[in-house]
Amino acid sequence: MGSPLGVLFANFYMGAVEEKVFAENPDIKPTVYARYIDDIFINANTEEEVLHLIENFKKHSCLNYTHELEEENKLPFLDVMVHRSSSCFSTSVYVKSTNLGFCLNGKSDCPEKYRHSVINAFVRRALTHSSSWNAVHAELKRISQLLCNNGYPQKK
């Protein structure tokens, strides 16, 4: 779908928009601002601050922006669930509610290294996206069940 350069162009475009917006309005830059291509995570004190930032982005681009506010001090960003407390953020793996839990079947006729790479990818994501051992443990438990459901043996 689309050009292989699409991601590069989107990233470049958003970088140019950010540069214009924050150069004109240095006072509106949030304390936490993270962007991956066109997905942006910010830490703002009020919804009005978010809307003000969106209006400035709209003024400098032709894109339509949507926003999502945290619920119960949680907000998903890409495949990470960000939990906010009064003093810090913590993270865990985020899985959309529409995820049906399918992956490469453990009994499929493919090289063993493919099945190993599925397991490695899930475990690596648990370790890199979770900020506590409790979150890692919960994700490994979820992964274990998911793999069992997809035909992987319990022990090998």
Buried (B, 14 or more C-beta within 10 A) or exposed (E): EEEEEEEEEBBEBBEEBBEBBBEEEEEBEBEEBBBEEEEBBBBBEEEEBBEBBBEBBBEBBEEEBEEEEEEEEEBBBEEBBBBBEEEEBBBBBBBEEEEEEEBBBBEEEEEEEEBEEBBEEBBEBBEEBBBEEEBBEBBBEBBBEBBEEBEBEEEE
